[in-house]
Amino acid sequence: MPRKDMTEQNPVNQVAAKPVPTLPDAQTVTAVRHYTDRLFSFRVTRPASLRFRSGEFVMIGLMGDPDPKTGKQKPLLRAYSIASPAWDDELEFYSIKVQDGPLTSKLQHIQPGDQIILRPKPVGTLVHDALLPGKRLWFFATGTGIAPFASLLREPETYERFDEVIITHTTRDVAELTYGRELIESIRSDELLAELIGEENLAKLRYYPTTTREQSPKMGRITTLLEDGTLFEDLGIDGIAPDIDRAMVCGSIGLNTDLKRILESFGLQEGANSDPKHYVVEKAFVG
Ligand SMILES: Cc1cc2nc3c(=O)[nH]c(=O)nc-3n(C[C@H](O)[C@H](O)[C@H](O)COP(=O)(O)OP(=O)(O)OC[C@H]3O[C@@H](n4cnc5c(N)ncnc54)[C@H](O)[C@@H]3O)c2cc1C
């Protein structure tokens, strides 16, 4: 699991980010791993009372800067998919670094031992409850949109419910695929995961990474590869159909809109927690 790779310890003489001990929702960072100048992942302690369904998101953040007039600090919170599965005793997050982003310009500097704020109210549509039973499950992710699927891919229920599980992950550059590639490798090689998911279930998992800018073995937007049939040809699949296929989508608003149109052209209908159907969508970010 990625957890094993994240062994960086906070040097004793390093100044930790401002702790937030007065907040009941403070959690301690246990590991941080940087992938590129735009991407990192981290793990934090899990509140004993926090129950969530794999695929859901929570609000996390840090204390904002003091108000110049009053000196008061307010929490600066953003939505984050929980990337770890529901059975894990810690919480993992996979994050963008927006250089002038109010939260991530600061969050990217967290170190083990620092504290973050976590509001323990998980919600979201990328959950098994929002899908009708089917034979094949597709996860369509771009960028940090792989985070909810990093949770669901480590969830035994995913493999119990479906005969085949296909994850497509599209990024601009090859290095941006690293988190997902290592996740898939760990699912296939980690003894604990293999035991939890079941060796025979692991054979159901198929991984389809693509890049849009940097040269890689498979180039192209997933929408193009779906519409021109390349994806199906590469995977040896006839196509997507509502009696077989279920899908979860997590990307930019533009990607989500395009994929909704494509999935509906195959006859799939959008589901929700209260009304499970063939596919569900969630924004990886706003804007
Ligand atoms: C339901 C939901 C789940 C989310 N889950 C995650 C997650 O798991 N990991 C994560 O990194 N972010 C996630 N986000 C985005 C997150 O809430 C913040 O926008 C992000 O952390 C940046 O915060 P910021 O304050 O630094 O900048 P913001 O002011 O929030 O964003 C500034 C700009 O940066 C861009 N941006 C923001 N987030 C991303 C991103 N993830 N990828 C590419 N560009 C982005 C957008 O153009 C945005 O307008 C999620 C958002 C939603 C709505």
The ligand as an SDF file (V2000), in Angstrom:
LIG
                    3D

 53 58  0  0  0  0  0  0  0  0999 V2000
  -16.7000   16.8250   -4.0530 C   0  0  0  0  0  0  0  0  0  0  0  0
  -15.2760   17.3420   -4.1670 C   0  0  0  0  0  0  0  0  0  0  0  0
  -14.2200   16.4980   -3.8700 C   0  0  0  0  0  0  0  0  0  0  0  0
  -12.8890   16.9560   -3.9880 C   0  0  0  0  0  0  0  0  0  0  0  0
  -11.8620   16.0870   -3.7090 N   0  0  0  0  0  0  0  0  0  0  0  0
  -10.5820   16.5150   -3.8940 C   0  0  0  0  0  0  0  0  0  0  0  0
   -9.4910   15.6130   -3.6880 C   0  0  0  0  0  0  0  0  0  0  0  0
   -9.6570   14.4550   -3.3050 O   0  0  0  0  0  0  0  0  0  0  0  0
   -8.2270   16.0940   -3.9100 N   0  0  0  0  0  0  0  0  0  0  0  0
   -7.9970   17.3870   -4.3110 C   0  0  0  0  0  0  0  0  0  0  0  0
   -6.8270   17.7560   -4.4970 O   0  0  0  0  0  0  0  0  0  0  0  0
   -9.0090   18.2560   -4.5000 N   0  0  0  0  0  0  0  0  0  0  0  0
  -10.2810   17.8540   -4.2820 C   0  0  0  0  0  0  0  0  0  0  0  0
  -11.3140   18.7460   -4.4690 N   0  0  0  0  0  0  0  0  0  0  0  0
  -10.9750   20.1570   -4.7110 C   0  0  0  0  0  0  0  0  0  0  0  0
  -10.7180   20.8510   -3.3610 C   0  0  0  0  0  0  0  0  0  0  0  0
  -11.9380   21.0130   -2.6780 O   0  0  0  0  0  0  0  0  0  0  0  0
  -10.0020   22.2270   -3.4830 C   0  0  0  0  0  0  0  0  0  0  0  0
  -10.5230   22.9540   -4.5490 O   0  0  0  0  0  0  0  0  0  0  0  0
   -8.5060   22.0600   -3.6840 C   0  0  0  0  0  0  0  0  0  0  0  0
   -7.9640   21.4530   -2.5340 O   0  0  0  0  0  0  0  0  0  0  0  0
   -7.7880   23.4120   -3.8820 C   0  0  0  0  0  0  0  0  0  0  0  0
   -8.0470   24.2480   -2.7670 O   0  0  0  0  0  0  0  0  0  0  0  0
   -7.4380   25.7080   -2.7100 P   0  0  0  0  0  0  0  0  0  0  0  0
   -8.1000   26.4280   -1.5740 O   0  0  0  0  0  0  0  0  0  0  0  0
   -5.9500   25.6260   -2.6680 O   0  0  0  0  0  0  0  0  0  0  0  0
   -7.8420   26.3690   -4.0930 O   0  0  0  0  0  0  0  0  0  0  0  0
   -9.3320   26.6390   -4.6380 P   0  0  0  0  0  0  0  0  0  0  0  0
   -9.6350   28.0960   -4.4970 O   0  0  0  0  0  0  0  0  0  0  0  0
  -10.2990   25.6750   -4.0400 O   0  0  0  0  0  0  0  0  0  0  0  0
   -9.1480   26.2800   -6.1690 O   0  0  0  0  0  0  0  0  0  0  0  0
   -8.4590   27.1620   -7.0400 C   0  0  0  0  0  0  0  0  0  0  0  0
   -8.5080   26.6240   -8.4590 C   0  0  0  0  0  0  0  0  0  0  0  0
   -7.6050   25.5040   -8.5610 O   0  0  0  0  0  0  0  0  0  0  0  0
   -8.1260   24.5310   -9.4340 C   0  0  0  0  0  0  0  0  0  0  0  0
   -8.2470   23.2390   -8.7000 N   0  0  0  0  0  0  0  0  0  0  0  0
   -8.7600   23.0530   -7.4450 C   0  0  0  0  0  0  0  0  0  0  0  0
   -8.7030   21.7480   -7.0990 N   0  0  0  0  0  0  0  0  0  0  0  0
   -8.1610   21.0970   -8.1420 C   0  0  0  0  0  0  0  0  0  0  0  0
   -7.8620   19.7290   -8.3720 C   0  0  0  0  0  0  0  0  0  0  0  0
   -8.1310   18.7770   -7.4610 N   0  0  0  0  0  0  0  0  0  0  0  0
   -7.2990   19.3860   -9.5590 N   0  0  0  0  0  0  0  0  0  0  0  0
   -7.0260   20.3530  -10.5030 C   0  0  0  0  0  0  0  0  0  0  0  0
   -7.2990   21.6730  -10.3290 N   0  0  0  0  0  0  0  0  0  0  0  0
   -7.8600   22.0310   -9.1590 C   0  0  0  0  0  0  0  0  0  0  0  0
   -9.4770   25.0490   -9.9230 C   0  0  0  0  0  0  0  0  0  0  0  0
   -9.3030   25.6800  -11.1710 O   0  0  0  0  0  0  0  0  0  0  0  0
   -9.8780   26.0380   -8.8850 C   0  0  0  0  0  0  0  0  0  0  0  0
  -10.7080   27.0390   -9.3880 O   0  0  0  0  0  0  0  0  0  0  0  0
  -12.6460   18.2950   -4.3580 C   0  0  0  0  0  0  0  0  0  0  0  0
  -13.7250   19.1620   -4.6470 C   0  0  0  0  0  0  0  0  0  0  0  0
  -15.0250   18.7010   -4.5820 C   0  0  0  0  0  0  0  0  0  0  0  0
  -16.1530   19.6260   -4.9050 C   0  0  0  0  0  0  0  0  0  0  0  0
  1  2  1  0
  2  3  1  0
  2 52  2  0
  3  4  2  0
  4  5  1  0
  4 50  1  0
  5  6  2  0
  6  7  1  0
  6 13  1  0
  7  8  2  0
  7  9  1  0
  9 10  1  0
 10 11  2  0
 10 12  1  0
 12 13  2  0
 13 14  1  0
 14 15  1  0
 14 50  1  0
 15 16  1  0
 16 17  1  0
 16 18  1  0
 18 19  1  0
 18 20  1  0
 20 21  1  0
 20 22  1  0
 22 23  1  0
 23 24  1  0
 24 25  2  0
 24 26  1  0
 24 27  1  0
 27 28  1  0
 28 29  2  0
 28 30  1  0
 28 31  1  0
 31 32  1  0
 32 33  1  0
 33 34  1  0
 33 48  1  0
 34 35  1  0
 35 36  1  0
 35 46  1  0
 36 37  1  0
 36 45  1  0
 37 38  2  0
 38 39  1  0
 39 40  1  0
 39 45  2  0
 40 41  1  0
 40 42  2  0
 42 43  1  0
 43 44  2  0
 44 45  1  0
 46 47  1  0
 46 48  1  0
 48 49  1  0
 50 51  2  0
 51 52  1  0
 52 53  1  0
M  END
$$$$
